[in-house]
């Protein structure tokens, strides 16, 4: 793995980023890219990222495709240039909001759309103790989904209040 070619303060910050993100299973290059972009006050070109990380432009480009899917890293070109510049909004609350929504909204929305119909269907069809027990598990799952959605909405409201 190449050594980072950046100032000590940036390297120290990236080391903290790596430690805090390693538990999430994010690889070192991805964390390095996110850390550099988060810490830099302006935009950074892909070429500069390659120089700072010691990785090839191809490796940087591949990781950026992966990271861009999460909506954290933004790409920009400047008028008259094909060079791609990258940046990250340095607002952790906004980043976390976005990540939480991306992670949980699909499960919540699908459950809210489909589980009530299943419950209704199987309430009239469940006759054995086993079926009734499974129906209770489904009802509990749905109830917890709704409760979790409520918790998330309250969290988002609190974050919005902090940001104002």
N, C-alpha and C positions, 0 to 999 in steps of 0.2 A: 504494500500500500504506500503510495507516495506521501511524503511529508508535506504539510501545509506550508506555503511560502507567504505568510502574512505576518503583520506586526504581532508582537507578543500579546497585546491586549485583545486583539481579535482572536488569536489562537486560544487564549485562556477562556474567552467567552464561548468559542466553538467547542472547547473541551467540556464545558458545562452543558451545552446543548447536546453533545454526544452522549454524555452520561444520563441526562434526563430522558432522551429519546431512545436509548438502547433497549429499555424495557418494552418499548413498543415494537421492537423488531425492525427498526429503520436502519438501513446500512450507513456506513460512515460517510460515503460520498454524498448521499442525499442529505444527511444531517449537516455536513460541511457546507453544502450549497445553501441550505436554509439558514444556517448560522451566519454565513458571510452576508447573505442578502438582508437578513434581519438587522444585522449590526451596521451595515453600511448606510449612511444617511442619503445617498443618491442611488442612481442606477449603476449596474455593473454589466459590462458586456460579457458574452459567452467566452470570448478570448481571455478577458481578465480573470474570469472564474477558473478557466483552465490553468492559467499561470499561478493563481493563488492556491489551487488545490494540487497542482502537479499532475492532474489527469488530462487525458487527451480531449480535444474538442468533441470528438465522437462520443466519448463516455459522458461528458457534460450534457451533450444534446440528448442522449438517451435518458439520462436521469431527469432532465427537465421535462421531457414528454410525460414521464410517470408523475412527477410532482405537480405539473400543471393540471393534471386531472383532478387534483384536490382543490384547485382554485386558490391556493396560497400564493403561488408565484405568478407574477404578472409579466407579460412580455410587451415590449414597445420597440418600435423602430423610429428613427428620426428622419425628418424630411431630407430627401436626397441621398439616403444611405440605406443599404440592405442589412447593415449590422443590427443584430438583435440585442437589445438591452433588457435587463431583468431587474425587478425590484419586488420587495415584499412590504405590504403595509405593516408597520410596526405596532399595530394595535392587537395585543394578545387577546383581548376580550372578543374582538371581531373575528379573529382567526379561530378561537375556541368555539364561538357560536356557530360558525360555518362548519367546523369539523363535527360538532355534536349533531347539527341538523343533518349533515350528509350521512352520518352513521346511523341515526335512529329514525329519521322521518320515513324512510321507505318501509321499515318494519311496522311502525305505528300506523301509517296510512293503509297498508295492505290489511293489517289486522282489523282496523276500524271498518274497512270496506267489506271484508269477507267473513269474519268470525260471527257477527250477529246472525247472519243467514244460516250458518252451520248450527249455531245454538238453537235457533228456532226449529230447524229441520229435525235435529236429533232429540229435542225435548219431546216431540210426539212419537218418535221411533224408539227411544231408549226404554228397554223393558227389563233387561237383565241387570243385576247388581253391578256387573263389570261395565256395562254401557252407561249406567247412571253415574258411576265413579268417573268414567272418562269425560262425561258431560260436565261434571263438576270441575274437573281439571281445566277444561276448555273455558268454562265461565270464569274461573279464577285467573287464567291467563289473560282473558279479555279485560277483566277488572284491573289487573295489574298494569296492562298496557295503558288504560285510561288514566290510572293514577300516575304512571311514569310520565305520560304526556303532560299532565297537570304540573308535575314537579319541574319538567323542562320549561314549560311556559312561565312558571314563577321565576326560574333561574334567568331566563331571557329578560323578563321584566326587571329583575334586580340589576342585571348587567346594563340594560338600557338606562336605568336610573343613575348608575355610577358614571356612565359616559356623558351624561348631560351636565 
